[in-house]
Amino acid sequence: MCATIAAKRDPMARDRKLFLLVEDFEDSRFMMRQLLEMAGYNVLEATDGEEAIELAVAEQPELILMDLSLPKLDGLTATRRIRQHRDLSRVPIVAVSAHDSAGSRTEALEAGCDEYVTKPIDFDQLSSLLNRLLREDNSNGFRPVL
């Protein structure tokens, strides 16, 4: 398992919200993790769909960024399986894909993703999107900080 769990290593990090970043491409994962951590979030990392499900169930993140093209188990299937868990049914999931088509977007939303963003990531757009998703789900204790 290739997960990074900062909250378990850093005692000061326990009060910060936890995001799950699911991305198999190391450079993209690194860049997104850096931006999320700079914004004050703890970040778990998964590199395939199976690992994403395991971490989501075990760690209960506040938000999931899900690449759709993943090894072992694709992001759409992983999203469907995550949504089957009662405790994760309301966790916002943002699909991240290199495919910029209406069909891909529709498929992601039908699988249970709340939003869809395309690569390369526009970080200003992502920041606005995350802030909106976090505000919409204040019942889970989200706070926008990006």
C-alpha positions in Angstrom: 0.0 0.0 0.0 1.4 3.4 -1.1 -0.6 5.6 1.2 0.7 8.7 2.9 -1.1 9.5 6.2 0.2 12.8 7.5 -2.4 13.0 10.3 -1.0 9.9 12.0 2.6 11.2 11.9 2.1 14.9 12.8 0.3 15.5 16.1 -0.6 19.1 15.0 -2.3 17.7 11.8 -5.0 15.9 13.7 -7.3 18.9 13.6 -6.9 19.4 9.9 -9.4 17.9 7.4 -8.5 14.8 5.5 -8.7 14.5 1.7 -8.1 11.3 -0.3 -6.1 11.9 -3.5 -6.4 9.0 -6.0 -3.9 9.4 -8.8 -1.5 6.9 -10.4 0.7 9.5 -12.1 3.4 10.5 -9.5 4.0 14.0 -10.8 0.3 14.9 -10.8 -0.2 13.4 -7.4 2.8 15.3 -6.0 1.6 18.6 -7.3 -2.0 18.2 -6.1 -0.9 17.0 -2.7 1.4 20.0 -2.3 -1.4 22.4 -3.0 -3.8 20.7 -0.7 -1.3 20.6 2.1 -0.4 24.2 1.6 -4.1 25.0 2.0 -4.1 23.2 5.4 -5.4 19.8 4.6 -4.0 16.4 5.4 -3.8 14.2 2.3 -4.0 10.4 1.9 -2.7 9.0 -1.4 -3.9 6.0 -3.3 -2.4 4.9 -6.7 -5.2 2.5 -7.8 -8.9 2.0 -7.4 -8.6 -0.9 -4.9 -6.3 1.1 -2.6 -8.8 4.0 -2.9 -11.6 1.9 -1.6 -9.6 0.5 1.2 -8.4 3.9 2.4 -11.8 5.6 2.0 -13.4 2.9 4.2 -10.6 2.9 6.8 -9.9 6.6 7.0 -13.3 8.3 6.2 -11.9 11.3 4.3 -13.8 14.6 4.0 -13.4 14.7 0.2 -12.0 12.4 -2.5 -10.3 13.5 -5.7 -10.6 10.5 -8.0 -8.6 10.0 -11.2 -10.7 7.9 -13.6 -8.0 6.0 -15.4 -6.4 3.9 -12.8 -4.6 0.5 -12.7 -6.3 -2.6 -11.0 -9.7 -0.9 -10.7 -10.8 2.2 -12.6 -12.0 5.3 -10.9 -15.7 4.8 -11.9 -15.9 1.4 -10.4 -14.0 2.5 -7.3 -16.5 5.4 -7.0 -19.5 3.1 -7.3 -18.1 0.8 -4.6 -17.2 3.7 -2.3 -20.8 5.0 -2.6 -22.1 1.6 -1.4 -20.7 2.3 2.0 -23.2 4.1 4.2 -20.6 6.3 5.9 -19.2 7.4 2.6 -22.4 8.0 0.7 -22.3 11.8 1.2 -18.5 12.4 0.9 -17.9 14.6 -2.1 -16.0 12.9 -4.9 -14.5 14.9 -7.7 -13.6 13.0 -10.9 -10.3 13.9 -12.4 -9.9 12.9 -16.1 -7.9 13.7 -19.2 -11.0 13.1 -21.3 -13.0 16.3 -21.9 -16.2 15.0 -23.4 -19.8 15.2 -22.3 -20.1 11.4 -22.3 -17.2 11.1 -19.9 -18.6 13.7 -17.6 -22.1 12.1 -17.7 -20.6 8.7 -17.0 -18.7 10.0 -14.0 -21.7 11.8 -12.5 -23.8 8.6 -13.0 -21.2 6.6 -11.2 -21.6 8.8 -8.1 -19.1 11.6 -8.6 -20.3 15.1 -7.5 -18.1 17.0 -10.0 -15.8 16.5 -12.9 -12.6 18.3 -13.7 -10.2 17.8 -16.6 -6.4 17.6 -16.8 -4.3 19.6 -16.9 -5.8 20.8 -13.6 -6.7 24.5 -13.4 -5.8 25.0 -9.8 -7.9 28.2 -9.5 -10.9 26.3 -10.8 -10.2 23.4 -8.5 -9.9 25.7 -5.5 -13.2 27.3 -6.2 -14.9 23.9 -6.8 -13.5 22.5 -3.5 -14.6 25.6 -1.6 -18.1 25.2 -3.1 -18.4 21.5 -2.3 -17.1 22.0 1.2 -19.6 24.8 1.9 -22.5 22.7 0.5 -21.7 20.0 3.0 -21.2 21.9 6.2 -23.2 19.2 8.0 -20.0 17.1 7.9 -17.9 19.8 9.5 -16.2 21.0 6.3 -14.4 24.3 6.2 -13.2 26.0 3.0 -9.6 27.1 3.2 -8.3 27.0 -0.3 
